[in-house]
Structure formats: C-alpha cells, structure tokens
Amino acid sequence: MGNNPALLDAYIYSYNSFRANSGFNSVEQEVVFLSVAYENNCEYCMAAHSFIGDILVKKKYSNIERNRPTLFKLLFF
C-alpha cells in the first residue's frame, strides 16, 4: 500500500467509513477486524487488534471491576 497512493487512499477511506457507518460499537468493530485478520492469516493484525480490543473491553467494563471485582476477573479468565 505504501507504494500505491491510490490503494492507500481507498483503504483509509473504507476503514474510516466502516468506523463511522457500520452500526457496530468499537468493541464489535475490533471483533470484525480480528475475524478478517484471522481469515487472512495476518499475525501482525491479530496482535494489533487483540491489543486494541483488550483495552476497549477493559475500559468498557472498568465499572464492574470497582463494583464486582470477582466478576471482572472472570471476564478475562
């Protein structure tokens, strides 16, 4: 993509469009990206989207950690 500006522009446009218009929340979007990465056998993307997904899920469920710490630990077991 780095050697083809038109391809890079198309990728960025489709990525931004998916983020803005998919109807999925940020955690669900990361699941879609993980599924695509898995099907494409892309270890780099799997690692990157797993890391981002972990951060989003932990942020989303941080109130559970304060109120029910045992349940929070089970979410990530």
C-alpha positions as CSV (number, residue, x, y, z in Angstrom):
1,M,0.0,0.0,0.0
2,G,2.8,2.4,0.8
3,N,4.0,2.2,-2.9
4,N,0.5,2.8,-4.2
5,P,-1.1,6.0,-3.0
6,A,-4.5,5.2,-4.7
7,L,-4.7,1.9,-2.9
8,L,-3.7,3.5,0.4
9,D,-6.4,6.3,0.0
10,A,-9.0,3.6,-0.8
11,Y,-8.0,1.6,2.3
12,I,-8.2,4.7,4.6
13,Y,-11.5,5.7,3.1
14,S,-13.1,2.3,3.6
15,Y,-11.6,2.0,7.1
16,N,-13.0,5.4,8.2
17,S,-16.3,4.6,6.5
18,F,-16.6,1.3,8.4
19,R,-15.7,3.0,11.7
20,A,-18.3,5.8,11.1
21,N,-21.2,3.9,9.4
22,S,-21.0,0.2,10.4
23,G,-23.5,0.4,13.2
24,F,-21.2,-1.6,15.4
25,N,-19.7,-0.2,18.6
26,S,-15.9,0.0,19.0
27,V,-15.6,-3.4,20.6
28,E,-17.7,-5.1,17.9
29,Q,-15.7,-3.4,15.3
30,E,-12.5,-4.9,16.7
31,V,-14.1,-8.3,16.6
32,V,-14.8,-7.8,12.9
33,F,-11.1,-6.7,12.4
34,L,-9.9,-9.7,14.3
35,S,-12.0,-12.1,12.2
36,V,-10.7,-10.6,9.0
37,A,-7.1,-10.8,10.3
38,Y,-7.6,-14.4,11.3
39,E,-9.1,-15.4,7.9
40,N,-6.1,-13.6,6.2
41,N,-3.6,-15.3,8.5
42,C,-2.1,-12.0,9.4
43,E,-0.3,-12.3,12.7
44,Y,0.6,-8.6,12.9
45,C,-3.1,-7.6,12.6
46,M,-4.2,-10.3,15.0
47,A,-1.8,-8.9,17.6
48,A,-2.7,-5.3,17.0
49,H,-6.5,-5.8,17.1
50,S,-6.3,-8.1,20.1
51,F,-4.3,-5.5,22.0
52,I,-6.8,-2.7,21.0
53,G,-9.8,-5.0,21.8
54,D,-8.4,-5.8,25.2
55,I,-8.0,-2.1,26.0
56,L,-11.6,-1.3,24.8
57,V,-13.2,-4.1,26.7
58,K,-11.3,-3.3,29.9
59,K,-12.3,0.3,29.6
60,K,-15.9,-0.6,29.0
61,Y,-16.1,-2.9,32.0
62,S,-14.0,-0.9,34.4
63,N,-17.1,0.0,36.5
64,I,-17.6,-3.8,37.0
65,E,-14.1,-4.0,38.4
66,R,-15.0,-1.5,41.1
67,N,-18.4,-2.9,42.0
68,R,-17.9,-6.6,41.4
69,P,-14.2,-7.5,41.2
70,T,-14.7,-11.3,41.1
71,L,-17.0,-10.9,38.1
72,F,-14.4,-8.6,36.4
73,K,-11.7,-11.2,36.8
74,L,-13.9,-13.9,35.3
75,L,-14.4,-11.7,32.2
76,F,-10.7,-12.0,31.4
77,F,-10.0,-15.6,32.6
